[in-house]
């Protein structure tokens, strides 16, 4: 049984690594390859949202179909994989309430892909490394939550890694790095708004995914018309007729949707801490492989930047876990002490009632 469990965990982690790394590499191809891509990152991002919406609709229909099957045909007591997906239908009132999160979501995926377009793949993780920095900043500004010295030390390591990595980047792009910083900021804001908006969709992650991507499809349209229409018209007789281009577009959209599935599976199969460790290790492998696959020339500062960023992020994970455990322990001790102090009063009151 243990062997089967270890095999399942290994398969889930492997799937997470494969989907995540493949999605980054394929998006890089779609953003900057001369043979495949068109100079329309907003259009590429928009189409991935369209694919996600289509998959949400299809998954919802599969869920409805499996609910109608007899219990024995559906596998007895075992719950169908499709059961997790709700029916994908758009309610205008709900969509409007989700809209602020969708605006943040559009900013997050847009700047993420712009960063990937203009920076080397090996530098991508460094360019987008400041998410935890914004997390601490927003926690203090919006919630008044201060951070410990250990947390600030971790942030210092990450920030130092960002600057060291930037100094070591031979093909440094100021625009790409700025897009990476903005992407990090929007990732943090997306996390904050997601917690706030989830109750609107009955705390259903997949329903939120559908609303977010549906809203994003609509919001991207005027931006595409404003900034990329001439490029799309010019490509009508070339790349937009290429089977290779559309195959890559569909696969990238599928990987984008699959990231949600493999992320949830990895957290359920392991733990949030192990998920973060796996993500850090994956990022290291992704950057290391980029030196060979994309022929990015390594430098000492560049490698040190990656090491500082990933090391600081991993250390931050352990520090936050330790602080959260200490906080829970203090709350439990405080509750126990309060109960002990109240116990004599209850006994005294009981005696008084008996008398």
FENNORNOR-V860675 format. One record per backbone hydrogen bond with DSSP energy under -1.0 kcal/mol. CO is the residue of the C=O (numbers start at 1). NH is the residue of the N-H. If there is no record, write none. Layout:
# FENNORNOR-V860675
<<CO | NH> <CO | NH>>
This chain:
# FENNORNOR-V860675
<<1 | 5> <2 | 6> <3 | 7> <4 | 8> <5 | 9> <6 | 10> <7 | 11> <8 | 12> <9 | 13> <10 | 14> <11 | 15> <12 | 16> <13 | 17> <14 | 18> <15 | 19> <16 | 20> <17 | 21> <18 | 22> <19 | 23> <20 | 24> <21 | 25> <22 | 26> <23 | 27> <24 | 28> <25 | 29> <26 | 30> <27 | 31> <28 | 32> <29 | 33> <33 | 37> <38 | 40> <40 | 44> <41 | 45> <42 | 46> <43 | 47> <44 | 48> <45 | 49> <46 | 50> <47 | 51> <48 | 52> <49 | 53> <50 | 54> <51 | 55> <52 | 56> <53 | 57> <54 | 58> <55 | 59> <56 | 60> <57 | 61> <58 | 62> <59 | 63> <60 | 64> <61 | 65> <62 | 66> <63 | 67> <70 | 74> <71 | 76> <72 | 75> <75 | 78> <80 | 83> <82 | 85> <87 | 89> <91 | 95> <92 | 96> <93 | 97> <94 | 98> <98 | 102> <99 | 103> <100 | 104> <101 | 105> <102 | 106> <103 | 107> <104 | 108> <105 | 109> <106 | 110> <107 | 111> <108 | 112> <109 | 113> <110 | 114> <111 | 115> <112 | 116> <113 | 117> <114 | 118> <115 | 119> <123 | 127> <124 | 128> <126 | 129> <130 | 134> <131 | 135> <132 | 136> <133 | 137> <134 | 138> <135 | 139> <136 | 140> <137 | 141> <138 | 142> <139 | 145> <148 | 152> <149 | 153> <150 | 154> <151 | 155> <152 | 156> <153 | 157> <154 | 158> <155 | 159> <156 | 160> <157 | 161> <158 | 162> <159 | 163> <160 | 164> <161 | 165> <162 | 166> <163 | 167> <164 | 168> <173 | 177> <174 | 178> <175 | 179> <176 | 180> <177 | 181> <178 | 182> <179 | 183> <180 | 184> <181 | 185> <182 | 186> <183 | 187> <184 | 188> <185 | 189> <186 | 190> <187 | 191> <188 | 192> <189 | 193> <190 | 194> <191 | 195> <192 | 196> <193 | 197> <194 | 198> <197 | 200> <198 | 201> <198 | 203> <199 | 202> <201 | 204> <204 | 208> <205 | 209> <206 | 210> <207 | 211> <208 | 212> <209 | 213> <210 | 214> <211 | 215> <212 | 216> <213 | 217> <214 | 218> <215 | 219> <216 | 220> <220 | 224> <221 | 225> <222 | 226> <223 | 227> <224 | 228> <228 | 232> <229 | 233> <230 | 234> <231 | 235> <233 | 236> <235 | 238> <235 | 240> <238 | 241> <239 | 242> <242 | 246> <243 | 247> <244 | 248> <245 | 249> <246 | 250> <247 | 251> <248 | 252> <249 | 253> <250 | 254> <251 | 255> <252 | 256> <253 | 257> <254 | 258> <255 | 259> <258 | 262> <259 | 263> <260 | 264> <261 | 265> <262 | 266> <263 | 267> <264 | 268> <265 | 269> <266 | 270> <271 | 275> <272 | 276> <273 | 277> <274 | 278> <275 | 279> <276 | 280> <277 | 281> <278 | 282> <279 | 283> <280 | 284> <281 | 285> <282 | 286> <283 | 287> <284 | 288> <285 | 289> <286 | 290> <289 | 293> <290 | 294> <290 | 296> <299 | 303> <300 | 304> <301 | 305> <302 | 306> <303 | 307> <304 | 308> <305 | 309> <306 | 310> <307 | 311> <308 | 312> <309 | 313> <310 | 314> <311 | 315> <312 | 316> <313 | 317> <314 | 318> <315 | 319> <316 | 320> <317 | 321> <318 | 322> <319 | 323> <320 | 324> <321 | 325> <322 | 326> <323 | 327> <324 | 328> <325 | 329> <326 | 330> <327 | 331> <328 | 332> <329 | 333> <330 | 334> <331 | 335> <332 | 336> <333 | 337> <334 | 338> <335 | 339> <336 | 340> <337 | 341> <338 | 342> <339 | 343> <342 | 346> <343 | 347> <344 | 348> <345 | 349> <346 | 350> <347 | 351> <348 | 352> <349 | 353> <350 | 354> <351 | 355>>
